[in-house]
Amino acid sequence: MFLTKRIVILLVGILFVLSINGAMVSASSNNYLPYENTEAGRNSNAYLPTSNPSRGDRENFINEISGYAKEASAKWGIPASAIIGMAAVESGYGTTRIAVNANNIFGIKIWGTNPSQGWQLKGQPDEDNGTVTVLSDFGVDRVIYDEAQRVDNWYRMFSSRQEAVDYLAGTFLQNQRYGFAKTNYASNLKKGWSSERASKQYIYEIANAGYNHLGGESYRNVVGQVMAEWNLYEHDENTFKDIHGHWAQKEIEFLMEKGWIDGYPDGTFKPNASLTRAHAAKILSNFLGLTHTIEPIHFKDVPSSFWGHDSVILVAQHKLMNGTGSDQFSPNKNMTRAQMAQVFYNAGFYSQSAENHMSSFTDVHNGHWAHIAIETIRQEGIMAGYGDGRFGVNDSISRAQLAAVMYRLDQKGWNQN
């Protein structure tokens, strides 16, 4: 394992500890060993920062690393927000002895005796399974080791913080152990995950693969707090290339964060594209968390190899969407606004069904097959008509329009998932 096991002490409030213990800060900056200072020389204190950075110091550190991280992300595909958050956490905003003396802001180790490009953190606890020679023992956490023969407390030395970022993103995280996480990160973005969700998942995966000994859940939470505090996700690319400034951007981002909608392999969402019946089935089944029933259903035009097969069967089993006749579902046909209103009605997204009175829309006569559904959904404020008095029964509903409607449903508490 290349990273120190103790550097994560920083994650649980180390700056607070430093602020109430001035002696500890001073001693750590002088690199005391156990026999030189009974408190500051303790082995576990070897990892502590050399100073207590102010808010301004931390902000300056974030700003500096952000520039390096964005460039590295563009070159090697590692989320910039993760790089910045990890640097802040692992280095105490650039104040650990490793960061100060070796520009090593990630705690990357080099195992070996006096390795080239290495800097030794003397006095740290034995991380080589008890094999380090003990010269003297002054009690708990105050052990004197034979530093000349150690292989477990050497850290890679960098000429600058930028070099450290480039090594992490371009070399260390590209190896066989962690490379899979970058592939998953890119895939998750293409599926429509938000920058926050995808970056946190990346942190989780590399930690579970061995980057951090506390495990994925813990490391994701700690680094995630730093990423949220400084809004580091703004340094990542937008999840969908084509929704910036779109009228439904907020709604689309909300739904993809929930995992209810996906994008296309090219990183787009295509918000203005018409929604197909298969895509509608998938989104609805995700939104409602549908599970299969025992009812056997088969459509001739939806073979088991079709990408949306399970979703189509689910919505049909739950009577949300019907076939189009002769055992057909017509998965690639566009979803009309009338069909969508009927689906929402079938799903029970209303408190009271509308009465069969005069239609509110010029293009929906009283005998229209979706009249009751349209009127009910209108009175619930889920779907509205156009300014010219029409509902647009035969108009195709766009992907953005469905996202907006789904968002309203969730805000109204209609999501049953």
Residue pairs with C-beta under 8 A, 6 or more apart in sequence:
1 109
1 210
1 213
2 108
2 109
2 110
2 111
2 172
3 90
3 106
3 107
3 108
3 109
3 211
3 212
3 213
4 47
4 98
4 107
4 109
4 121
4 124
4 127
4 155
5 127
5 213
6 44
6 46
6 47
6 124
6 125
6 127
7 47
7 90
7 96
7 98
7 107
8 89
8 90
8 212
8 213
8 214
8 219
8 222
9 44
9 47
9 48
10 47
10 49
10 89
10 90
10 91
10 92
10 96
11 89
11 214
11 218
11 219
11 222
11 223
12 222
14 48
14 49
14 92
15 49
15 52
15 53
15 92
17 24
18 24
18 25
18 48
18 49
18 51
18 52
19 52
23 39
23 40
24 39
24 40
24 45
24 48
25 48
25 49
25 50
25 51
25 52
26 40
27 37
27 39
27 40
27 41
27 45
28 40
28 45
28 48
28 49
28 50
28 97
29 50
29 51
30 40
31 97
31 122
31 123
32 40
32 41
32 45
32 123
33 41
33 122
33 123
33 144
34 41
34 42
34 43
34 123
34 138
34 141
34 142
34 143
34 144
35 41
35 136
35 138
35 142
35 144
38 138
38 142
39 45
41 123
41 142
42 141
42 142
43 123
43 124
43 125
43 141
43 142
43 143
44 125
44 141
46 97
46 121
46 122
46 123
46 124
46 125
47 96
47 97
47 98
47 121
47 124
48 92
48 96
48 97
49 92
49 95
49 96
49 97
50 95
50 96
50 97
50 100
51 95
52 95
53 61
53 92
53 93
53 94
53 95
57 93
58 88
58 93
61 87
61 88
61 93
61 94
62 84
62 88
62 93
62 230
62 232
64 161
65 83
65 84
65 87
65 88
65 105
65 161
65 165
66 80
66 84
66 232
66 235
68 83
68 161
68 162
68 165
68 166
69 80
69 81
69 83
69 84
69 87
69 165
69 169
69 235
70 80
70 235
72 78
72 80
72 83
72 165
72 166
72 168
72 169
72 170
73 79
73 80
73 83
73 169
73 235
73 236
73 237
75 169
75 170
76 169
76 170
76 173
76 174
76 182
77 182
77 185
77 186
78 168
78 169
78 173
78 182
78 185
78 202
79 185
79 195
79 198
79 199
79 202
79 236
80 232
80 235
80 236
81 195
81 196
81 199
81 227
81 232
81 233
81 235
81 236
82 199
82 202
82 203
82 223
82 227
83 165
83 168
83 169
84 227
84 230
84 232
84 235
85 203
85 223
85 224
85 226
85 227
85 230
85 232
86 106
86 168
86 203
86 223
87 94
87 105
87 106
87 161
87 164
87 165
88 226
88 230
89 222
89 223
89 226
90 96
90 105
90 106
90 107
91 98
91 99
91 104
91 105
91 106
91 107
92 99
94 100
94 105
94 161
96 107
97 121
98 104
98 107
98 119
98 121
98 155
99 105
101 119
102 119
102 155
102 156
102 157
102 158
103 157
103 158
103 159
103 160
103 161
103 163
103 164
104 119
104 155
104 156
104 157
104 158
104 164
105 161
105 164
105 165
106 164
106 168
106 172
107 155
108 155
108 156
108 164
108 167
108 168
108 172
109 152
109 154
109 155
109 156
110 117
110 118
110 154
110 155
110 156
111 151
111 152
111 154
112 118
112 151
112 154
113 149
113 150
113 151
114 120
114 154
115 154
117 156
117 157
118 154
118 155
118 156
118 157
119 154
119 155
119 156
119 157
120 147
120 150
120 153
120 154
120 155
121 153
121 154
121 155
122 147
122 153
123 145
123 147
124 153
125 141
125 143
126 132
126 143
126 145
126 152
127 152
127 153
128 150
128 151
128 152
132 145
132 146
132 149
132 150
132 152
133 145
133 146
133 149
134 143
134 144
134 145
134 146
135 144
135 145
135 146
136 143
136 144
137 143
137 144
138 144
147 153
156 167
158 164
158 167
172 178
173 179
173 181
173 182
173 206
174 182
177 209
177 210
178 206
178 209
178 211
180 205
180 209
181 202
181 205
181 206
181 209
182 202
184 201
184 202
184 205
185 198
185 199
185 201
185 202
188 197
188 198
188 201
189 195
189 198
189 237
189 239
189 267
190 263
190 264
190 265
190 266
190 267
191 262
191 263
192 239
192 240
192 256
192 261
192 262
192 263
192 269
193 201
193 239
193 256
193 257
193 259
194 233
194 239
194 253
194 256
194 257
195 233
195 236
195 237
195 238
195 239
196 227
196 228
196 233
196 257
197 257
198 236
198 239
199 227
199 233
199 236
200 220
200 223
200 224
200 227
201 220
203 216
203 219
203 220
203 223
203 224
204 216
204 217
204 219
204 220
205 216
206 212
207 214
207 215
207 216
207 218
207 219
207 220
208 215
208 216
211 219
212 218
212 219
226 232
227 233
238 244
239 253
239 256
239 263
239 267
240 252
240 256
240 263
240 267
240 268
240 269
241 266
241 267
241 268
242 268
242 269
242 270
242 271
243 249
243 252
243 253
243 269
243 271
246 252
246 271
246 400
247 400
248 271
248 400
248 401
248 403
248 404
250 407
251 400
251 403
251 404
251 406
251 407
252 261
252 269
252 271
252 400
252 403
254 407
254 410
255 261
255 403
255 406
255 407
256 262
256 263
256 269
258 410
259 286
260 283
260 286
260 287
260 406
261 269
261 283
261 286
261 399
261 403
261 406
262 282
263 269
263 270
264 270
269 399
270 399
271 398
271 399
271 400
271 403
272 398
272 399
272 400
273 398
273 399
274 334
274 335
274 396
274 397
274 398
274 399
275 334
275 335
275 396
275 397
275 398
275 399
275 401
275 402
276 331
276 332
276 333
276 334
276 335
277 312
277 321
277 329
277 330
277 331
277 332
277 333
277 334
277 335
277 339
278 302
278 306
278 307
278 308
278 311
278 312
278 329
278 331
278 332
279 308
279 335
279 399
280 321
280 335
280 340
280 343
280 402
281 308
281 311
281 312
281 314
281 315
281 321
281 331
282 308
282 311
283 402
283 406
284 290
284 311
284 315
284 320
284 321
284 343
284 347
285 310
285 311
285 314
285 315
286 311
286 417
287 406
287 409
287 415
287 417
288 318
288 347
288 415
288 416
288 417
289 416
289 417
290 314
290 315
290 317
290 318
291 314
292 310
292 313
292 314
292 317
293 317
293 318
295 317
297 313
297 316
297 317
298 327
299 312
299 316
299 323
299 327
299 328
299 329
299 331
300 326
300 327
300 328
301 328
301 329
301 330
301 331
302 308
302 309
302 312
302 313
302 329
302 331
303 309
306 312
306 331
308 331
312 321
312 329
312 331
315 321
315 343
316 322
316 323
316 329
319 346
320 343
320 346
320 347
321 329
321 339
321 343
321 346
323 329
323 330
324 330
324 333
334 396
334 397
335 396
335 397
335 402
336 393
336 394
336 395
336 396
336 397
337 383
337 391
337 392
337 393
337 394
337 395
337 396
337 397
338 364
338 368
338 369
338 370
338 373
338 374
338 391
338 393
338 394
339 370
340 383
340 397
340 402
340 405
341 370
341 373
341 374
341 377
341 383
341 391
342 369
342 370
342 373
344 350
344 373
344 377
344 382
344 383
344 405
344 409
345 353
345 370
345 372
345 373
345 376
345 377
346 373
349 377
349 380
349 382
349 409
349 414
350 376
350 377
350 379
350 380
351 380
352 376
353 372
353 376
354 372
354 375
354 376
354 378
354 379
356 366
356 371
356 372
357 375
358 366
359 365
359 366
359 368
359 371
359 374
359 375
360 375
360 378
360 385
360 391
361 374
361 385
361 389
361 390
361 391
361 393
362 388
362 389
362 390
363 390
363 391
363 392
363 393
364 370
364 371
364 374
364 375
364 391
364 393
365 371
368 374
368 393
370 393
374 383
374 391
374 393
377 383
378 384
378 385
378 391
380 412
381 408
381 412
382 405
382 408
382 409
382 412
383 391
383 405
385 391
385 392
386 392
409 415
